[in-house]
């Protein structure tokens, strides 16, 4: 259980998973990836840093 992980999605295509992490700075992010994710078997990562959330929308979905 890694408290900084707030979302985890299994994906199709080039990547197996998308993991959203909240880190206080780049060193903290490095620590999470290197010391806490890699021991779980994560072999390779690609990091994207969001500078600003321009839109956040929640929708209601109904399934029959």
N, C-alpha and C positions, 0 to 999 in steps of 0.2 A: 504494500500500500504506500503510494507516493503522494503525499498531500498536495504537492504542486501540480499534479496532473488533474485537470478539470474536465477534460473530454478525451475519449478514445474511440476511434472509428475504424472498422475494418473496411478497406477500400478495394476497388478494382483498378487495373491498369498498372502503371509503373511502380506504385508503392503498395505495400501490404497494409500499412496502418497510418492513420493520421492521429497524432497525439497533441493535444493543446496543453501547454504548460505555462504556468505563471511563475516567473523568476524575477528577483529584484534587480539583477544586473547580469552581464554576460558571464562573469565568473560563477555566479550561482547557477546559471543555466548549464555551463560546462560541468559543474559538479553533479548536477542532476543526471545529465546524459552519461558522463563517464563513470561515476561511482554508484549510481542507482539503477540506471536502465541497462547498461551493458552487462552487468552481472546476471540480469534476467534473460540474456540471450540476444539482445539487440546487437546486430553486427554492424550496421551502417545507418547513418542518419543524414538528413538534409534539414537544415534549420532555416526557417523563415521568421522574420521578426516583424510584427505589426506595429506601425508607428501611430496609427489612429483608426478607431472603429467608426467608419462613416455611416453605417446602417446596421441596426440590429432589429430583426423582426421575428415575432413569434406568430405562428399561424395555427388555426384549429383544423385538424384533419379528421374526417369521419370515414371509417371503413365499414362496408356492408358485409 
